[in-house]
Amino acid sequence: MSIAEIGREATFGAGGSEPYAHALRREGRLQLVRDAGAVIDSYDLGRWMADADAVDRALLAAEAGPVLDIGCGPGRMVAAAVDLGFVALGVDVSRAAVKVARRAGLPVLARSVFDRLPREGHWKTALLIDGNIGIGGDPAALLARCAELLDRRGAVVVEAQSDDSVDDVFTASVRDDEGRTSSTFPWAEVGSEALTRHAHRAGLELDDVWRADGRVFCRLTPTRR
């Protein structure tokens, strides 16, 4: 599958009865449901719609701008980056999420990371936070696209799974706490060990890995030649 085809795939929480859009309106909860029916993750949209927390802010403070938040949702990381004085942009395929972010005055685009984006090749920091390494169900292809977007001295900051050995691609759907279900879409879950392998295939290398408040982050930079 080409990068362009990945960008056209069904996406997180869309289709069906649109649970993501409904949950955004009331700061509800979502579950990520595997194709076999098992619930494998849950999300509190109140957290996504709140201000960035201390872990989020520390992550950003250690990086450089401009900052691109991939799968920005309602925009908390974009807002935090702007507050820190960075030029920032969020992109998300969910028009409902983009609408929330724009109402807050944030610079966001209703666009896939695989679409043409501003400042290609000049972003100093690209974020894949809150499980967004799963986008498209092909971590290596997603990281390769991030590498295209980066400045040669830039970095991709990825939030990985807490289990370092996880490396799983599957078909999933999203369900809200009122029973609404999305269309199915490809997704991935990746721990730090597997992320390092996927990064290598994408022309990136592991620069740092750290844990904070139960979350795991990896900083990837272009491979030095």
C-alpha positions, -999 to 999 in steps of 0.1 A, spaced: 0 0 0 13 34 -9 15 64 14 -13 81 -5 -35 50 -1 -28 49 36 -40 85 38 -73 76 22 -81 47 46 -110 49 71 -99 68 101 -101 68 139 -137 70 152 -152 81 118 -182 66 100 -209 45 115 -228 65 141 -198 89 146 -190 82 182 -159 104 182 -179 134 171 -206 128 196 -181 123 225 -164 155 216 -196 174 222 -200 162 257 -164 152 267 -174 116 269 -154 84 269 -144 62 240 -132 26 237 -109 12 211 -124 -22 201 -104 -48 182 -119 -66 153 -125 -97 174 -146 -76 199 -120 -72 227 -117 -37 242 -80 -29 242 -79 8 252 -101 36 265 -99 74 262 -113 102 283 -121 131 260 -122 154 290 -84 149 292 -80 156 255 -101 188 258 -84 200 289 -52 221 291 -20 202 286 -7 187 318 28 190 333 41 160 313 28 174 280 43 208 288 77 194 298 78 174 266 73 205 245 96 226 265 125 203 257 119 206 219 122 233 193 97 250 170 80 250 146 59 222 160 35 199 140 10 180 160 -2 150 140 -37 138 150 -41 169 171 -77 162 181 -92 192 200 -58 208 201 -44 207 236 -8 202 225 -11 229 198 -24 253 225 5 244 248 30 249 220 16 283 211 17 293 248 54 284 249 60 308 220 64 282 192 50 285 157 26 254 157 1 236 135 -22 208 142 -36 184 116 -65 159 121 -88 141 98 -117 145 122 -136 176 112 -155 176 145 -122 178 164 -109 205 141 -140 225 146 -135 223 184 -98 235 180 -107 263 157 -134 276 180 -106 279 206 -87 300 180 -60 274 173 -41 269 141 -53 235 128 -61 219 94 -87 193 86 -61 172 67 -43 138 68 -6 137 76 -3 120 42 -17 150 24 4 179 13 12 201 43 27 235 50 65 237 58 73 203 44 109 195 53 111 224 78 93 212 110 117 210 139 93 188 160 66 164 149 43 149 176 27 115 176 10 116 210 -19 98 226 -15 66 206 -12 84 172 16 61 161 -13 38 153 -25 61 124 -29 41 92 -19 8 108 16 10 93 41 26 118 70 24 94 51 42 66 38 68 91 74 75 104 87 77 69 61 104 62 72 122 94 108 120 82 98 138 50 82 166 70 112 172 94 140 196 92 173 176 90 179 186 126 143 179 137 128 152 158 96 131 160 83 126 195 62 95 198 42 83 227 47 45 228 28 17 246 39 10 281 48 -26 272 81 -21 253 77 -53 233 43 -46 218 42 -45 180 7 -51 167 -14 -41 137 -51 -48 136 -85 -37 124 -104 -17 150 -135 4 157 -144 30 183 -174 28 206 -187 55 229 -203 51 263 -238 54 247 -232 24 224 -224 43 191 -199 25 169 -176 38 142 -166 22 109 -136 -1 111 -101 13 104 -65 0 105 -46 8 137 -13 -2 154 1 -3 189 38 -1 193 62 -3 222 96 13 223 116 -17 211 95 -22 180 94 15 174 131 15 171 129 -11 144 102 8 125 121 40 128 152 24 113 132 14 82 120 50 80 154 66 81 151 76 118 170 65 149 162 65 186 177 95 203 160 91 237 134 72 256 118 82 289 89 75 312 67 101 329 36 96 349 31 61 335 36 72 299 64 62 276 80 86 251 106 81 224 125 108 205 135 99 170 159 119 148 170 115 112 197 88 108 232 104 106 251 94 75 
